[in-house]
Amino acid sequence: MSLTDQSTRIRSGEELDASLIDPYLKAHIPGLAGEPVISQFPGGASNLTYLLEYPEQEFVLRRPPFGHKAKSAHDMGREYRILNQLNSGFPYCPKAYVHCTNESVIGAEFYVMERVKGIILRSDLPPELGFDAARTETLCKSFIDKLVELHQVDYKACGLADLGKPEGYVQRQINGWSDRYDKALTPDAPSWEAVKAWLRDKMPADHPQPSIVHNDYRFDNVILDPANPMQIIGVLDWELTTIGDPLMDLGNTLAYWIEAGDPAPVQLMRRQPSHAPGMLTRRQFVDYYAERSGIAIDNYDFYYTYGLFRLAGIVQQIYYRYYHGQTQDKRFAQFIGMNKLLEHMSLQVINKSSL
């Protein structure tokens, strides 16, 4: 069994026409020869990702979901630009080769980047890796180190200073997610009023050193070296990237970090092997990040609670579509339960907090 991330058959209704893509790519990528075999990567809930296999070269194509018209939410040109310009300061971004704005080629804008072959971890560590607790701890620290390294990139030197507005970032996130949550409210959803009030009351100033904010840094968005799985060789999914407070980005990552001691209902939400023996707890994660980054973090509870609330906002937006019959995907029926659990987790943090 191969541990490298595998593509599969293209889902019905999401096919691409190789006869249209192939001549376009050959006109824009020198030396490309042969015919492509196209398959699809099954992961991801936003932009669609395909593998294009030529005889001597492989590429990954990213495009917005079919039928989606809001370009601001799936800006191919923005993601293409981030990959190409951030790569000079953070060499774990795949190289992007071409951005196509001519929608007649595949029916939407798209971009093509290099394929970084490697291992992507999902819910559990593959037994084939043979990781003991010590090796798992090394992997965990490597994962945090890459986040610290990203937050220390000189984004101005990369030409990305205009990517976002760092001033007022914390307040915009709290107000913005409160507004988005309220607009996605359904009759069966919790109000989160106590949490929203607490976040507004405990809101810290923006960190004085703004940084690149990935906004979706999780284990299933990093690529491990097949020859040395403790080494990260790539970071994916830059569509939400902006400039802002690095500790808010840390909070986003902590919201996904289900540790071994969390209760069974929380374990059901886990989508990465953060519970494995050797993985740091959330508190240890924060302490290690603080040590490596040189940033003192005395209000961890705020950033973690913000991350949980933001995740609930994302979950509720998806559930809203299911509740109103805009999607028939039965997986989303359980998202209301996830939302309620996230609120419960947030209130537990608040009740124990010394802030």
Protein Blocks (a to p, Z undefined) as FASTA:
>chain_A
ZZbdcdddddehiaccfklmmmmmmmmmghiacjddddddfehjkbccdddddfkbccdd
ddddehiablmlmcfklmmmmmmmmmmmmmkbccdfbdcfblklnopacddddddddddd
dfbccfklopafklmmmmmmmmmmmmmmmmmpcfklnopmmmpcfehklmmmmmmmmmmm
mmmpcfkbcfklmmmmmmmmmoccddfbdcddeklacfklcccdfklmmbcfbdehjllg
ccddfklmmmmmmmmmccfklcfklmmmpcbfklbghiacfklmmmmmmmmnopacfklm
mmmmmmmmmmmmmmmmmmmmmmnopaccfklmmmmmmmmmmmmmmmmmmmmpcZZ
